[in-house]
C-alpha cells in the first residue's frame, strides 16, 4: 500500500463523503481537501492490523474492505466482523484516543481510500472545532452500536465478475438473464473483453492483451460511479482481462452446468495464483435441469475457494431472481427457533409467506426449527412439507421409544429412522441454501452444519439433553443447538441476505402451583390415574428439560431477535412443548400471526406482495 497526495480538490465523491461524515459544507477551496491523502490498496492488502498503533482516519471511496478480529493463535483472519463499503469510515477511535487498532482491516478488492493523519487533523481542528466535535460524536455512536454490522456482506455490491467454468450457451444465457433481473433495481452494464469499445472504453478489445493499461482501470472506475451494477463477463481464454476483472470485483460468480465435470479445471488453480491475494467473495452458481434436491454438489465445492453456492434451474426465472436479490442486497433469510412441538408454527409462517408471494432465499434453524427448515428447503410444496411433518412427528411418535435412562429418556432410534426416511439428502444439494446448528458437548462451542448428510445434521441439532441421546459428529458428542443459541440470527447475518425474518417460540409462561413443595412421584401418579385422588399440576419430565434448555438462552434470544428485520412471536405459549396432537392448531396459529404481521412489514420495506412470475 502507498499513500499519495490528494490529486485534486475537485473530486466530488470525496467531498460528498467528507461532508456527510463531518456534517459541514466543504467547498472547493476548503483546507481539508488540500491536506487529505489518497491511499491505494491492492486486493488482499491489509490497511491495519489489530493491536498496532493507529494515527490516521480513513474513508473508503472505492472498493471493499473486511474487518477481522485476530484469532486465538494470533492469525489476522480470526473472526469476521463486518464489511466496509464506499462511504464508510475506519480508524476514528485510534485517531481520537491514540488507542491501538481494535480490529484488522483487509481489502477484498482493489480499493481507494482518503486518509487523514493525526497531525493533519489536529491542525485542522484548531481552525475548525466543529470537525473535532463531530469526530467525538461519531466515536460515541460507534461505541454505542458496537460491531454488530456483520450483515453487510451484500451491502453496496457494485462490480460482479461472472466466470463460466466451461463455454456453453446456457452459461452465456444466464449472464443476460441476470443482467435483466438486476435492472429491476437499477441500471447495469455488461462488459465483455472483446466489446469494450462499444461502451467507449479507451481499449476497444482487451481479450488478447497481456497486460491491462492503467487507462482502462481509470475508465472502469468512472463507469462504476455511473452505474448501479457492473457485470464483468470473464473468459479463461482472456487471462489478463479475467485477472483484472477479479481484482476489481465485490463478488465473483462461478457459473457451471451441473452435468459437466465437477473437478477443478487446470486453469482455475493458475488463475487463483495469478490474481494475488484478492479475496472477494466467490459464489458457485450451478445450473440445474430439474427441481431437486440434487446430487453431487459436494464434488463441485471441493478444492474451490467458495463462500456460497446456489442452484439455479434453467427454466425458472425465480432462481435467477434469487441471485439478483443476493447481489442487490434484498435476499430474504428465514431463521427458525427451537421450541419442540411449538415448532409446527414454522410451517404456518412459511405458508403465509408463500401466499404473500415471498420467496425465502436462505433458511437456518435450531432444534425443531432446523428440522422444519430442512423440509422447507427441499422445494417440496408447503402441503407436502406439512404432510411429511405430520407423518414424522404425529403418526410416527418419535418420542415414544423409551429406554433405561442412562444417557437419555428415549433411545432416539425412531427419530433417526423417521428423519432418514424423509431427509435423506446432503445439505449442499438442497434447492434453497440451508444451515442448522448443534452444540459440542465437551467445549460448549457452536457447530454450524452447512454440508454433509441432512438427516444427521438436524438430528444432531435436535438432541435435547436428557431426552434424546447426544449425536456423534466428527467423533465428538453434540447436543441440541438451543443450549447456546436458540435463534441463530447472528449466523444468518453472515450470509448474503439483506432482510432477516426470525420466528421466536420462546415463552415466559409462569408455572403457578397450589402446593408448598413438590409432591412425591407416587402422589402425582395417584392424582393422574385414581379418580378420587388429588390432582397436581406438575410439568412433565420432558417439559422441564425442554424449558430448562430454553431458559439458558432466553436473554440471548431476545437480543438476537432485536437484530432481525422482523421478529415474529406466534401465540403458541398455550401449547405444551410435547403437545404434538395439536399439530394443525399450532400451524394455524403461526399462519394467522404471520398474516397479521407480514403485510405491514413488507409494505414498509417497499416489497411487493404479489407472486413473481
N, C-alpha and C positions, 0 to 999 in steps of 0.2 A: 504494500500500500504506500501511497505517497500523497503528501499534501501540497497543493499548488495554490497560488494566489487566485482569488476570485477573478475570473476573466472579464466580467462585465457587470456594471452596476445596474444594467437594464434587464436583467433576467427576471421576467415577470413571475415565473414559477417560484423562484427563490424568494422574491418579495412577498408573494402571497403566503408562503409558508411562514415566514418570519412575522408578517403582520397578524396572521391568525394566532400564532403562539404568544406573542407579546402583547397583542391587543392594542397596538398603536398603528398609526398611519406611517408608512415608510415611503418617502418619495425617492426619486431617482438619485438625489444628492445626499441621502442620509448617510452619516458616517458608518453606520452598521454595515451597509453594503460594501463599503470600501475596505473594511477590515476583516471580513469573514474570509475563510479559506475554502477551497474545494478539495475534496478527498475522493479519490478513485479506488475502489476495491474490486479485485477480480473475484469471481465466484469461488468460494472456499476460503478466502482470506478472513482473518479474524480482525475485527475492529478493536476489540478489547478482550482481555482475559479476566476471569473472576479473581479478585484479590489484588490485582495490580493497581498502582497509583493512577488516579484519574485527574486530569486537568483540563478537560475540554467537554463541550456540549455539542451534540451532532443532530442534524436534521436530515432525514432521508429524502432526497429529491427524486431519485430514480433507482429502481432495483428492488431488492427484498432481503431482509435480514432475519436471523433467528436468534432468540435469547435462550441461553442454556445455563443451568446450574451445574457446577462441577460435580463429578461423581465421587463416590467414597474413595476410590483408588487414585484420585487426582486427575482423571481424564476430563478434558474440557467439555465434551458432549455427554454429560451425565443425565440430567433430567431436562426435557424440553419444557420451556415455559410459555413462550409466545412468539409471534412473528411481528416484525416491524415493517410497515409498508409506507410508501411515499406520503409525506406529510407528518409522520410520527417523529418523535424526538427520543434521544437516549443520552444519558450522562448527566442529567440535572443534579442529582444528589451529590455526586463527586465534585462537580464544579462548585456547588454552593458550600459544601461542608469539608471538602478535602478527604472524604472517606474513601476507602478502597472500592474498586468496582465490585458491585454486588452480584453481577452476572457476567457471563461471557457472551459476546455478540459476534456472530459469524455471517458473512454474506453467502446467500444461496444462489445468487446470480451476480453478474457484473453490476455494480451499484455505484451511484454518485451521491455524495453527502456534502452538506455545508457544515463547516466546523468553526466553533468559537472557543478559543482557549481562554484560560482563566485570566491571564494578563490583559488580553483584549477586552474581556467582559468587565473586569474591574475598572478599566479606563472608561469604557462606555457608560458604566453605571454611575460614575461621578457626574457625567454630563446629562444622563437621562435616568434619574432614580426610578422611574416607572418600570424600567427593564428589570432591575433587581427585585422590585416588589412583585412583579408578575412571575418571575422565576421562583421566588419563595412560595407564592400561591400555588403554582403548578407542582412543586415538590410536595407540598402538603396534601394536595389532591391525589398525587401519585401514591404516597404512603397510605392514604386512607383506602384507596381502591386495592392496593396490593398488586400481586402479579397474576391476577385472575383474568388473563386475556388470551388463554391458550386456544380459544376458538377461532383465532384469526387465520387459520390455515388457508382459507379461501377468500380472505378479505382483500379486495382490490387486485385480484388476478388480472393481469393485463396482457401478457405475452405467453402464448401457449404454443409449444412445439409439438408437432404431430409426426411421429416417426413410424411408418409401416415397417413391420419386420420382413415382409415379403411384398413384392409388387403384385397387386391384384386390383381388379376393378371394384371389388367390394370395399377394400380399404380406402381407395380414392373416393368412392361414393360417400363413405362415412364422413370424410373431411367436409364435403359440401353440405351434407345434411346437418352436421354440427354447426357450420357457419350460419346456415339458415336458422337453426334453433336459437343460437346466441343473438342473432339480430333482433329477436323479440325484446331483448333487454337493452339494446344499444347497437350502434353500428360496429361492424367488424371488417377487417381486411384480411384476405388470404394471400400470403406471399409464397410464391414458388421461385426457386433459384433461377429458372430459365425464363421467367416472365416479369422480372423486376422492373424492366423498362416501361411496362405498361402503367406502372404506378408513379413514374417519374424519378426512379432511383438513379443515382449517378453511375451505377453499373447496370447495364441492361440485362446481362446474363452472368450469374455467379456459379453456374453449375460446374464449370470446368476450371475455376480459379483454384490455385494452390494456397493463396492467402487472401483474406478479406481486407480490402483497403479501409483505412480509417474513415474516409468519406461516406462509405456505406453504413458504418456503425452510427455516425452522426445523423445520417438521414433516417435510419431506423428509430433512433431516439426521438426525433421530431415527429415521425409518424405515430409513435406510441402516444405522444401527447395529443394527437389529433383524433384518435380513435378510442373507442371503449375497449376493443379487443383486437389483438393481432394474432392470427393463426399462421405460424411458420411451418410450411409443409417441407419436411426433410426427406432426404434420399441418401441411403448409404453409398450410392454411386457418385454423390457430390459431397465428399468428406469435409472439405473446407467450409462449405455453406452449412452443413449439418453441425459441425463443431461450433461454429459461430452462433447458430440458432440456439443450440442447447445452453450456451453460456449466457444468453440474453433472456432466458425463459423463467417465468414464475412456476410453470408446471410443464412436464413432458408427458405426452400421451403415447405409449407404445401400442400400436394397433395390429391385431393379428386375427386371421381366420382360425377358429377353434379346431378345424380339421387339418390344419397344417402341422408340421413338426414342431413340438413344444420346446425343443432343446435350443440352447444358446447358439446363435449364429456366430461364425468365426469373426465377422466384422464387429459384433457387439462389444466384445472384450476390448478390441483395439480402440473402438470409439470411446469406451469408458475411460481408458487410459489417456487418450489424446485430449479429452475435454478438461483435463486437470482436475481440480478439486470442486468444480461446480456441483452443487448438491440440491438443485431444485427438485421438488417432489416429482416422483415418477409414478404414473398410474397406467396399468395394463388394461386395455380395452379388448376383450375377447368377443369377436363377432360370432354369434350363435345362429343356428338354423331353426331351433325349436324352443319350447318353453322351459325346459329344465325341470328339476335340478339336473346339473350337468355332470360330467365325469372328466377326470384327468387334469383338472386345473392346477393341482399341486405341482405337476411337472413343468408348467409354464412359470410358476413362481420361483422354482429352484434356480439358484445361481444368478438371478436378476435382482438388481438393487431397487426393489419396488416398495412403495409406501402403501399403495392401494391397488385394487383391481375391481373392475366392473364387467358384468356380462351385458352385451347389447344384442338383442335379436334383430336380425337384418331387416325384418318387415314390421318392426314395432317402433313407430316414431316416439312413443313414450320413453323407451330406453335411451334413445339419443337425447331426449329432453332431460333425462336424469343427468347425463354427462354435462349438458349445458347448465343445469342448475348447480352442479358442483362448481363449475367454472365461475358462474356469476354470483356465487355465494348464497344461493337460495335453496340449496338442498335441505330436505326435511329429515331430521333424525328423531326416532321414537325410542324413549327409554322406559322400560317396564320394570317396576319394583317387584320384590318378593312379597308374599302375603298368603301363601298356601291356597286354600280354596277360593279366597277372595280374588286370586289372580285370574279367574274366569272373566272378571270385569274387563281385562285387557282385550278380549275378543269383541266385547261390545264397543269399546272405544275405537278399535280398528274398523269395525263395521260402519260406525258413524263417519269416520274419516273417508272411507270409500264412497259412501253415499254423498258426501260433500265434494267428491272429486279430487281428494288429496292423495297423491302418490307418496308413500313413505320411501325415502331413499336409503336409509340406514336404520337398522334395528339393533338395540342392545338391551340386555336384561339381566336380572339377578334371580336365582331360585326359580319359582314358578313363572316369573317374568321372562327368564331365559327360555323356558320350555314353550310358553305361548309365543314368544318372539320367534323361536326357531320354526314353529309351524307357519307363522305369518310370512316368513322369509322364503318359503318354498315355492311361491306362486300358485299354491292351492287357492281356490276361491274361499271367501270367508265362510260360506256354508260348509265347504269341505273341511276347513280347519275346525269349525265348531263340532262337526260330526266326529272327527277323529279325537278331539279333546274329550268329548263325552264317552266315546268308546274306551279311551285310555283311563280316565280318572273317575268316571262314574260306574260304567259297566265293568271295567277291568279291576276295580277295587285294589289299587296298588299298595294301600296302607294296611292290608288285612293279613299279610303273611307274617304273623307274629312269631317271635323266636325267643329263646332264653336270652334275657337282656344283658349279655356280657359286654357287647360293644354298642348295641342299639336295640330299640324296641322291636323293629321289624328286620327281616333278612334283606329286603331290598331286591330280591330276585325277580319278583313280579314286576316291580318298577323297571328293572333292567330289560326284561323281556318286552314289555309294552313300548318302551322308548325305542328299542332296537327295531321293533315291528313298524313303527311309524316314522322314525327319524334316522333311518339307516343311510345317511349321506355324509359327505365331507363338507365342512363349513365353507371352504373356499369354492365349492360347487353350487352354493345356493344362489338363486337369481338375484335376491336382494342382499347386499352386504350385511353381515351379522356378527355380533360378538356376545359372549356371556362371560361371567366371572365366577371364580371359586376362590377359596382361601387355603393356603398351605397351613396345615395343622401344626407343623413344627415351628415355623417362624412367624405365622400370622400375616404373611405377605400376600399380596393380591396376585392371582393368576388370571390373565385375560386370555380367553380362548377365541382365537380368530382363524385357526387352521385345525385340521385333524378331524376325527370322527365326531359327527354332530351329537349323536345319542350319548356317547361317552362324556362329551363336554358338558351337556346340560344336566346329565346325571351327577357329575362331579359338582356342578354349581348348585344343585338342589339336595345335597347330602346334609339334611338338617341334623345337627349334632344331637345325639341321644335317640333320635327317631330312625334315621336311615344311616347305614354304615358309611364311614368315610370311603371315598373313592381313591384309587391309586393312579396318579398322573405323574409320568416321568419318574417313577419309583419313589414318589412322595405321597403321603396321605393328604387329601384335600377334603374340605367340607364346604357347606353352603356359603356362597359369597356374601350372603346377607349378614354374616358375622361381622364383617368390617365395612361393607358398602352395599346397602340395600337399594340404592338409587344411583347407578353409575353415570350421572350426568357428566362428571369430570372425564370419564373415559370417552364418552360421545363427543365432548368438546375437542378432542384430538383428531376427530375425523373431519373430512371436508364437507361439513354441513354448516348452514347459515341460520337455521331455525331448529330449535330443540323443543319437542313436546315430551314432558315427563308425566308418568302416571304413578302417583304415590298411593299406596293402600294402607299405610300405617294408621294406627288408631291410638288415641289417648283414653280409650274407654276404661272407666274405673270399675273394678270388681268389688262392689259393696256387698258385705256379708252381714248376716244377723246372728253370728256366733262369736264368742270371745276368743276362741282358739280353734285351730283346725281340728275337726273331728277325726277319729280313727278311721282307718280303711274299712273296718267292719261296719262302723256306723254309717258310712257313706253307702256301702253296698246294701245294707238293710233298707235304707231310705229309698234306694233305687228300685229294689225288687219286692219289698214287702209293702202291701197296701196301707197298713196302719202305722208304719214306722215314719219317723220324722224325715223329711227330705232336706238335703243340704245342697245349696248352690255352690258347687266346687268345680272349677275348671278342670278339664281332663289333663292327663299327663302330657298328651301331645300339644294341647293348647298352651300349657305352662311353658313347655320347651320352645314352642314357636314364638310365644310372646316374649320370652326372655331373650331370644335371638334378635327380635325386632327392637327391643328396648336398648340394646347395646349400641345401636347406630342411629337412634331416633334423632338426636341432635344433628348428626352429620346429614341425615336425610333432609331435614328441614333446611340446612344450609345449602345443600346441593340443589334442592328444589327451587330455591330462590334464584339460582343461576340459570335455570331453564327459561326459555322464552314464554312457555305456557306450562303451568303446573296444574294437572287435573287430579282431583281428590274424589273419586266416585264414592257415593254414600253406601259403603258396604260394611260399615262397622257393626251393624246388627247381625251380620252373618259370622258364625264361628269359623275359625281357621280350618277346621276339618269338616265343614258342612258341605260336602260335595253334592248332596242331594238337592241343594238349592242352585244347581248349575244354571238353569235358564233364568232364574230371578237375578242372579249375580251378573250374568251377561247383560240383561236388560237394564240393570242399574248403571253399568258402565256406559251402555249405549245412550241412555237418556241424559246422563250427566254430560257426555261429550257433545251431544246435540244441543245442549243448552250453552256450553262454554265455547265451542269451536267457532261458530259463525261470527260472533263478535270479534274474536281474536283475529280470525282470517281477514275480516273487513278492515280492522285497524292496521294490518300489515299490507293491505292492498293486494291480497292474494285472492285470485279468482276461485270461487267455489263451484265452478262448473267442471265437468269432466273434460280432460284433454282428449282431443281427437287423435 
